[in-house]
Amino acid sequence: MTPISKTGESGEGLREEDPPEEAGPDRRFATTLARGLSVLRAFRTSDGPLGNQELSERTGLPKSTVSRMTYTLSQLGYLDHLRSIEKYRLGPAALALGNIARVNLPFLEIANPIMQELADETGTLVAFTVRDQLSMLYAHCWRPRAAATIWLEVGRKIPLDKTASGLCFLASASERECRGLRQEFVASGELTGDAFDSIVKRARQQLLSLGYTTSIGGWVDTINAVAVPFRSHEASQAFVFNCGDLSNNLTEARITEEVGPLLRRRVGDLEARMGQST
């Protein structure tokens, strides 16, 4: 294996602007590993190759830190370094991990025909989302074959506290998960503890009464969405399926009368196929 240097491809090493390695409240937490993973998470399906400056802007890390991360990740095969343009794209090791993750979520194969039929029937974008820090990540999408849909795509991150998927995750999360998320939101300055508690309370009430959560222009004024949680026996946290579209097509009334109940039934169909009906 090629020895890993302490400098990036442009010779940038540790500078005064690099954040220090801090033990933090959890001594088990590996900060350097977290920074490297944040670089990998910055890539989206619609991206071309990205340079260190773009990755720095997306991750919030200093460019010198990003330079060391991209060099190391490229040496390990997680990034492919395009030297002619000094940019990076995901490498074969990252792609292999993605394929392994999909194999370990076998319900997605079962979900495919169910969710594609739902997308065609409702004319909405149907998505499978997972939590990624304080966001929800679009991990798979089903688009209606006979209609255009909103621009969201696999790899896109949406706010945990303002979207139907995020609210659904919060509503179905355990008390332990909520305590951890509350601390993260407060530490980030995005929400106060009281604001977080209020959001979770409203989301839980809606999920309990309707079987789904909604966002009516809560994130983007022109987009409405509805979401239903799904728990697999093979995973420790909840996943979320949602339907979303422009508000002139997916009105609040249509969510209540048609799309919300239909999404809830389709997730129930998936649970039945998986042998885990509630």
Secondary structure by P-SEA (a helix, b strand, c coil): ccccccccccccccccccccccccccccccaaaaaaaaaaaccccccccccaaaaaaaacccaaaaaaaaaaaaaacccccccccccccccaaaaaaaaaaaaaacccccaaaaaaaaaaaaccccbbbbbcccbbbbcccccccccccccccccbbbbccccaaaaaaaaaccaaaaaaaaaaaaaaccccaaaaaaaaaaaaaaaaacccccccccccccccccbbbbbbccccbbbbbbcccccccccaaaaaccaaaaaaaaaaaaaaaacccc
